[in-house]
Amino acid sequence: MSGSFVSLRLRLSLLLLVLLFAAKPRVVSAQLLERIPGQQDYPGVDIQAALGWKDMPGNGPPLPVSMRITNQSADVLTGRIVLRNAVSGEFLVLGEVALGPGSVRHFGSVVGIRNWEQCEFWWESAEGPLWGRQLVMPTGVAPSPDPALLFVEDSERRPVFPALPPIRDGRISFDPPERPPVVGPGEPLPDGWISRGTDFSTVLSKPWQMPVHPGPLTVFQTVLLSPLIRVDDLTDRQWQALAQWVALGGTVLIAAESAGVLERLCEELPCKPGPLNHTGLLGIRRCGGGTIEEYAGAEFGREGTAVMQVIAELASTRVKAPLFAAIEEHSADTSGLFKPESPWSDFSALIMMVVFGLYAAASAIPLLMFRATRRRIAMWLLSVVGGASVAAVAVGLVLQRSPGDVQLTTVTQIGEGCLVQTARLQLTSAGRQSPIVGVRGIHPDLQVDESAPLNVASVFSPFGPPRQREFHWPPFHAAPDEITRATERDAALRRLRLEMGPWNRRSVTGVDFLEIAGGLEVRLRAEGEQQESEGGDAQFPTIFPLTTVEVQIQSSLPFDLRNCVLRAVRWERPNISDGSWMLYRATSEIAENVDSGDSGQATVTAVVQPSWEWIPDGVAWSNEFSIETERLPKGEMEVWLEGTLIDSPIMKVVETAGDFKLTEDGRHVFLYRIPRENLPASWRRYLDRGKSPH
Amino acid sequence: MNILRSMTQTLLSSPTWQRDRAELFSGFLVGLTGLLLNGLVLALVCFVLQAPPSLRPFAQQMDFGQLIAPILLAAMVLVLLVAIPLRFTGLFLGPRLFRYFDQIVLSGISPLRYVIGGVAAQNLYFLLALFLLVPWLVLAVVLGGVHWPIFLGNLLLVWLFCMMLSMLMVWLSLYMPEWAAFGVLISGGLFCCGLGAAPIPGQPMVMTPIPAVLHSFFTVDSQVAAGIWVRSYGSIFLSSAALMALIFSGALLAVHLGPLFGLIRNNSTFGEVVYAGDSRLKRRLRFRYHIQRPSELAFFYQNRDSWLRSSEGLIRWLMVLLVIGLPAAFGWLSLHGFFRAELSADAVVAADPADSASAINAATTTISPEYVLAWSVLSQVVHGVTLVLATILFSQGRSTTFQRIPWVAGLCGRVSQLDWAGFLLVLISSSCVCLAGSLQYEDLFRRSLSPEVLNTAASHRYAATFADLDVRDFSMDATLITSACGVTVYLLQRVICLGCWLKTMAATFTAIFWFFVMCLIPMMAGLFLDSTRLGVLAPIADWGEKIAMLSPLVGWLERFRMAPMSFGHNHSLAGFLGLQVFSWLMLTWVFIRRSRQLRSEVDSWQVEVGK
């Protein structure tokens, strides 16, 4: 009796153990994603999948699709990854995945879906679906336009950031120390207290959720890597995406102790990073348009530590990278309402309209043949239709061979060690099916925009933004086979096949980097300033110093600069009593030409008196100031050298490699952000009023 | 084989076939078709090339062939919609205008044989239009992208549409002058094509080929189809083909049976109508010209063959019931569908949110009083429109009311008796459906109009309005008012019809009389008395509300809580019902009195003719 009872208990325990082990993966996956009714999973397959970023807007930026596939079955499984909108019937094939028994694989892609009410994720083999779930759609509205920080975590913990130091009455005063007011999230600050910078939101990501393309990362200004993250946590493509995003203007924070991680990131950078400079608690390396900043990992995560204070301040005051907004601003047809110049496309359309217009007119001529016999009318009809059919064949052949038009607009940022270029190709097709555009660069990354066209009401409304200005990469579907190299030998040439109808328009955004030895140095010196010292007994000015500025440009760039202007923009709170902010902007012409000549060197000096124009906060969104109001956090200042180039220095359209001819109305703009240390000392002191003592 | 040969013979020997075939290659027809068709295609292509940004997603995902195939077919549909009714405007008008219609009648040709040639000749016109599109098709073939099975399927639907349009035009021409039929058909066709092009969930407007032609647009981009149910092409094709074939067959049967227009002594001579006092009127006002056309058609229909003649009454009344029942069913189903869809979104769901049916029936679910009101008003509108249709279709002019027609298996009955039966059937059915619909949601309405719900923040503005409302009375009274008005209007129409040759004219008189005498006068008088400050009228000022309540308009408004603020709630309907019953008795008395006289005239004349 006792023996059988023990045996029963043993059997029950074993059964319980088996059930626990068997049930565990299903419970985990069920907690993450909703099961599709009627869907049966392939036994042993478990997938963790995520679309976009939680709490971030899903209708606009490109969204990362990340998945971690586990195959515990004894079979080799092969299938295609499909995203499907069951409501509208749309679907996107992301690629093929093959998985051996007992293996785990990460798969990632980027999609530019818009107006999807729901999204189903399917892994489908030829025999049927292997796994399917309803993905959680990103529907957040925050944090745009506020800066956002992406924390790539090692575990479930979330960093806790302290309150930011306040500015009171336009000045910061640390002596006697003022305690920042204690307010909860979303509560307003007491009267007279305004934080420096902008409130930022933190988005959490597991390493496997990191995108495989820099596009989705462009919604963030800062990425914070956990001190515990390892090199193996990210795949090669994820490291590459992160490095390209840094070169595009992002800021990545890495624990100083994670030397391997830093090294791995630097390997993937498109250009050599600059030297390490220590500023307070952070070690800063510039690379392209962005920076890699090292923090003390030992103190990370502890509440109230100086490191957390510095990271919070950095994230709060980080300026949005300008490249994508600038390309929106400078390309001729940002609204999509006005046609860019398209002579070839217009010509082919004209041929068709003329031929068929003549046919319509000829077919109406029997209206005048009221005295003609039926036989004569029939003969006329036959000859007109026959002739028009022959003409239609000729028109069709002409249309098949007629090229489309491409307008190339580029924005080149002169960064640390390299040129960073974004390009917008506005393509107008002729009659050809699925035309190809060829672009030569260094390693051009071309993606077809899936942005929704603006409607007329929002573009012309006095209450709407005058232009579509997004700071992130326009939405796109990263299809693995979409971009092909022209030949194995010519790695710099990309040919992109576009799914577009006749006489239609599409837009392609490209990014490329060019490593350069020389560079550009611009120094500003306020009139009367002899020494550029910051320490000593220099006072923090309470109002902005409106002085004449001497601008010195030293260029060793491989191209000439044209129409150089100095652009300065800053937020200030001139009227202390009402606490409102004003945006100040100055644009001063510096030089018509900065030609490097045969020596490859050019030096230009100019004296300018910046004339500041201003507009109150809250009004700025409705006019051309809007780009600065959204890009620049409160209390910050930025100074840029801007001009034009005669030709694009990196990406060029190769007409012989595609079906499009280049139009002449494209623009090539360059941007150079003047580092803070090259600004006049009095400006720097004014700007440092609100900084924390760290 | 013999049947096929005889049918071909019938078609080819039809005078309208020969006339249309001869006119096909006229300069006017060929030139006008070429101009309209090619101009429209060119305009549509231009529109697509210069597509506004909102339409760009359509165009950028489609090949030229995919784009041009729907454009060609849509242009063809629009041109056929105008050209085919236009080509039929001379069907009866031509012979009547050139004074040879009597020869056609006397030739003994059956009406169906006469008109079917014209319908068949539209195939030649369809081929002419298709031939004119050949260069466009060649261009599409050279550039590629046409999905030929779908194109051919759509072409078949366009051909069916062409046939349906021809037969409908012939059918309408039997009941109204060709110019009026032309206007009705074109406006109705454009309305259906417009709705067919709209992104409606499930797209029920499949009586034109437009939903099938534009189907590729709705499936290529989700922006338009977002959130709506887009049916598959096969489903739309089959439903379109079936519905158009059904309408064609129905129209063919109706053309075979012809209009029900009786011949009595006054119009018993072909081409002449004797109408007392008509000669004293100015020529353009003489009434007999309006009666002449249906009378001549009635003579023409004496030539029809005997097929289905023995069951003519049953077929006619079943068709009328179908014409009334289909729109009514469509109305009720749409109302229920929209209401349930709104409810599932709006209801405070206590049960499973995914199950709209259980959400609506949940014991604690409530909805906004707006929906209660909307349901009640719309259900009365559907009920009222059904009764109006029944009133018009189940009444006949003085020449037809007492005509005897074979009912079933040669059993004869008077048209008037069948009309009474038909109207009563519709009245009872529609009232029952209306009441049942309201009673279905009674519990929900009761909860939604309870003081607890009305005092909440969302519904507080309705608190005073619906405070003392009894839900059951609310639904039943409104239905009672509508049904009682239906009976009054029908009796009025039948009485006026005894003096009118055309029932459309009788319907106009009925509407004017009912609206002004039964609705407007009591309402104005009552409201005036209710709000007057004249000392003379002060003693009877309290009668104001009671007099106003004699009007059905005030009855509906009061029951729906839309009456003026000074009006009290829950007035008795006794006065209104009393007036209605009195009207019924009076109208019945007049009807019986006048119908005796007319019936004796008709019977005596028929006996005379029989002799």
Interface residues (C-beta under 8 A of the other chain):
Chain A: N85 V87 S88 G89 E90 N115 W116 E117 S335 G336 L337 A349 M352 M353 F356 G357 Y359 A360 A362 S363 A364 I365 P366 L367 L368 M369 F370 A372 R374 I377 A378 L381 V384 V385 A388 S389 A391 A392 V393 V395 G396 L397 L399 Q400 G431 Q433 A452 P453 L454 N455 V456 E499 M500 G501 P502 W503 N504 R505 R506
Chain B: F25 S26 G27 F28 V30 G31 L32 G34 L35 L37 N38 G39 V41 L42 V45 C46 L49 A51 P52 P53 S54 R56 P57 A59 Q60 Q61 M62 D63 F64 Q66 L67 F131 L132 V134 P135 W136 V138 L139 V141 V142 L143 G144 G145 T219 S222 Q223 A225 A226 G227 V230
